[in-house]
């Protein structure tokens, strides 16, 4: 008892964190494409985070 509730809480937290990272990732891609063609390190870091959450 109590496990489903905590699972739902964790799932909600993961979803909100995931969407926040996707928004940050898109924003960083847009701003970095204005400044420079690409920021490989930033890209790798964000992809690493996204894969870790999944």
C-alpha positions as a Markdown table, in Angstrom:
| # | Residue | x | y | z |
|---|---|---|---|---|
| 1 | Unk | 0.0 | 0.0 | 0.0 |
| 2 | Unk | 1.2 | 3.5 | -0.8 |
| 3 | Unk | 3.4 | 2.4 | -3.7 |
| 4 | Unk | 1.0 | 3.5 | -6.5 |
| 5 | Unk | 0.8 | 7.0 | -5.0 |
| 6 | Unk | 4.5 | 7.4 | -4.9 |
| 7 | Unk | 4.9 | 6.0 | -8.4 |
| 8 | Unk | 2.4 | 8.6 | -9.7 |
| 9 | Unk | 4.3 | 11.4 | -7.9 |
| 10 | Unk | 7.6 | 10.3 | -9.5 |
| 11 | Unk | 6.0 | 10.0 | -12.9 |
| 12 | Unk | 4.6 | 13.5 | -12.6 |
| 13 | Unk | 7.9 | 14.9 | -11.5 |
| 14 | Unk | 9.7 | 13.1 | -14.4 |
| 15 | Unk | 7.2 | 14.4 | -17.0 |
| 16 | Unk | 7.5 | 18.0 | -15.8 |
| 17 | Unk | 11.3 | 17.8 | -15.7 |
| 18 | Unk | 11.4 | 16.1 | -19.1 |
| 19 | Unk | 9.2 | 18.9 | -20.7 |
| 20 | Unk | 11.3 | 21.6 | -19.0 |
| 21 | Unk | 14.5 | 20.1 | -20.5 |
| 22 | Unk | 13.0 | 19.8 | -23.9 |
| 23 | Unk | 12.0 | 23.5 | -23.8 |
| 24 | Unk | 15.5 | 24.5 | -22.6 |
| 25 | Unk | 17.0 | 22.3 | -25.3 |
| 26 | Unk | 14.9 | 23.9 | -28.1 |
| 27 | Unk | 15.7 | 27.4 | -26.8 |
| 28 | Unk | 19.4 | 26.7 | -26.6 |
| 29 | Unk | 19.4 | 25.3 | -30.1 |
| 30 | Unk | 17.6 | 28.4 | -31.4 |
| 31 | Unk | 20.0 | 30.8 | -29.6 |
| 32 | Unk | 23.1 | 28.9 | -30.4 |
| 33 | Unk | 22.2 | 28.8 | -34.1 |
| 34 | Unk | 21.9 | 32.6 | -34.0 |
| 35 | Unk | 25.3 | 33.0 | -32.3 |
| 36 | Unk | 27.2 | 30.1 | -33.9 |
| 37 | Unk | 26.3 | 27.3 | -36.4 |
| 38 | Unk | 26.4 | 24.7 | -33.5 |
| 39 | Unk | 27.3 | 24.2 | -29.9 |
| 40 | Unk | 28.3 | 20.5 | -29.9 |
| 41 | Unk | 29.1 | 20.3 | -26.1 |
| 42 | Unk | 25.7 | 21.8 | -25.2 |
| 43 | Unk | 24.0 | 19.4 | -27.6 |
| 44 | Unk | 25.7 | 16.4 | -26.1 |
| 45 | Unk | 24.9 | 17.4 | -22.5 |
| 46 | Unk | 21.2 | 17.9 | -23.3 |
| 47 | Unk | 20.9 | 14.6 | -25.3 |
| 48 | Unk | 22.6 | 12.8 | -22.4 |
| 49 | Unk | 20.1 | 14.3 | -19.9 |
| 50 | Unk | 17.1 | 13.3 | -22.1 |
| 51 | Unk | 18.3 | 9.7 | -22.5 |
| 52 | Unk | 18.9 | 9.4 | -18.7 |
| 53 | Unk | 15.3 | 10.5 | -17.9 |
| 54 | Unk | 13.9 | 8.0 | -20.3 |
